[in-house]
């Protein structure tokens, strides 16, 4: 089980990034690893894949802003897929409910 890490305030993180970018990067990766390790084991493989996609996007970005925009697009795409799946499930359940009601009325 992972220990909860207290995140330093913004100014401390900014100072670390400016004074020692390598230490900042190590801290960032440690936080990500800790979050992944703290997730339910059933989600680890999917989270590992997601983390790899995010890191690849960061590596390919020309600027930090480009990296943020890439991550934001990934989140929007994921939310869109989640919404689509939710709507499909909702319609399926509604269909099952209607079929059950009709079957009971026919009896």
Secondary structure as the mmCIF struct_conf table of DSSP 4:
data_model
#
loop_
_struct_conf.conf_type_id
_struct_conf.id
_struct_conf.beg_label_comp_id
_struct_conf.beg_label_asym_id
_struct_conf.beg_label_seq_id
_struct_conf.end_label_comp_id
_struct_conf.end_label_asym_id
_struct_conf.end_label_seq_id
HELX_LH_PP_P HELX_LH_PP_P1 UNK A 2 UNK A 9
HELX_RH_AL_P HELX_RH_AL_P1 UNK A 10 UNK A 19
HELX_RH_AL_P HELX_RH_AL_P2 UNK A 21 UNK A 38
BEND BEND1 UNK A 39 UNK A 39
HELX_RH_3T_P HELX_RH_3T_P1 UNK A 41 UNK A 43
HELX_RH_AL_P HELX_RH_AL_P3 UNK A 44 UNK A 60
BEND BEND2 UNK A 62 UNK A 63
HELX_RH_AL_P HELX_RH_AL_P4 UNK A 64 UNK A 106
#
